[in-house]
């Protein structure tokens, strides 16, 4: 395999990732700015926006940090702490309402 053919493949792969990221960003802009809340409720918009942002972060980590090409153990050692931290943050946000309700009788 020649060096030129390898470079062409890598460039095509980078352009594919670029267009995927650009498409996800365009969808995020449409969801955040163009769709009124009467058409799509705000909690649904926020949830969709978060899912698209996480998908975009996955592509950035997988391709530009080369995690897609690493062993599964390394991926889990990076991914699992992030999932646990996100879970703790979500649990703390959910439970924080309890402290507000203590003062209300």
C-alpha positions as CSV (number, residue, x, y, z in Angstrom):
1,X,0.0,0.0,0.0
2,X,1.5,3.3,-1.0
3,X,1.8,6.3,1.3
4,X,-0.4,8.4,-1.0
5,X,-3.3,5.9,-0.7
6,X,-3.0,5.8,3.1
7,X,-3.1,9.6,3.4
8,X,-6.1,9.8,1.1
9,X,-8.0,7.4,3.3
10,X,-7.2,9.4,6.5
11,X,-8.2,12.6,4.8
12,X,-11.5,11.1,3.7
13,X,-12.1,9.8,7.3
14,X,-11.4,13.2,8.8
15,X,-13.8,14.9,6.3
16,X,-16.5,12.4,7.2
17,X,-16.1,13.1,10.9
18,X,-16.1,16.9,10.1
19,X,-19.4,16.6,8.2
20,X,-20.9,14.5,11.0
21,X,-19.9,17.1,13.6
22,X,-21.1,19.9,11.4
23,X,-24.5,18.1,10.9
24,X,-24.9,17.5,14.6
25,X,-24.1,21.2,15.3
26,X,-26.6,22.4,12.7
27,X,-29.3,20.2,14.3
28,X,-28.4,21.7,17.7
29,X,-28.7,25.2,16.4
30,X,-32.1,24.4,14.8
31,X,-33.4,22.8,18.0
32,X,-32.0,25.6,20.2
33,X,-32.9,28.6,18.1
34,X,-35.4,27.9,15.4
35,X,-38.0,25.6,16.9
36,X,-40.5,27.5,19.2
37,X,-41.5,26.1,22.6
38,X,-45.1,25.8,21.4
39,X,-44.0,23.1,18.9
40,X,-41.4,21.3,21.1
41,X,-41.6,21.6,24.9
42,X,-38.5,23.0,26.6
43,X,-37.7,19.8,28.6
44,X,-37.7,17.8,25.4
45,X,-35.5,20.4,23.7
46,X,-33.0,20.3,26.5
47,X,-32.9,16.5,26.5
48,X,-32.4,16.4,22.8
49,X,-29.8,19.0,23.0
50,X,-27.9,17.1,25.7
51,X,-28.1,13.8,23.7
52,X,-26.7,15.6,20.6
53,X,-23.9,17.2,22.6
54,X,-22.9,13.8,24.1
55,X,-22.9,12.3,20.6
56,X,-20.7,15.1,19.4
57,X,-18.3,14.6,22.4
58,X,-18.2,10.9,21.5
59,X,-17.0,11.7,18.0
60,X,-14.4,14.1,19.2
61,X,-13.0,11.7,21.7
62,X,-13.2,8.7,19.4
63,X,-11.5,10.2,16.4
64,X,-9.4,13.2,17.4
65,X,-8.2,11.7,20.7
66,X,-7.8,8.4,18.9
67,X,-9.7,6.5,21.5
68,X,-11.6,4.6,18.8
69,X,-8.4,2.7,18.0
70,X,-7.4,1.9,21.6
71,X,-8.1,-1.3,23.6
72,X,-11.4,-1.7,25.3
73,X,-9.8,-1.7,28.8
74,X,-8.4,1.8,28.2
75,X,-11.8,3.0,26.9
76,X,-13.5,1.7,30.0
77,X,-10.9,3.2,32.3
78,X,-11.7,6.6,30.8
79,X,-15.5,6.2,30.2
80,X,-16.6,4.6,33.5
81,X,-15.4,7.4,35.8
82,X,-17.1,10.0,33.5
83,X,-20.4,8.0,33.7
84,X,-20.1,7.7,37.5
85,X,-19.4,11.4,37.9
86,X,-22.4,12.3,35.7
87,X,-24.5,9.9,37.8
88,X,-23.4,11.6,41.0
89,X,-24.1,15.0,39.6
90,X,-27.6,13.9,38.5
91,X,-28.3,12.3,41.9
92,X,-27.1,15.4,43.7
93,X,-29.3,17.7,41.5
94,X,-32.3,15.4,42.1
95,X,-31.8,15.2,45.8
96,X,-31.1,19.0,46.2
97,X,-34.9,19.6,45.9
98,X,-35.3,17.7,49.2
99,X,-33.4,20.5,51.1
100,X,-35.7,23.1,49.6
101,X,-38.8,21.2,50.6
102,X,-37.6,20.9,54.3
103,X,-38.4,24.5,54.9
104,X,-41.9,24.4,53.5
105,X,-44.6,23.2,55.8
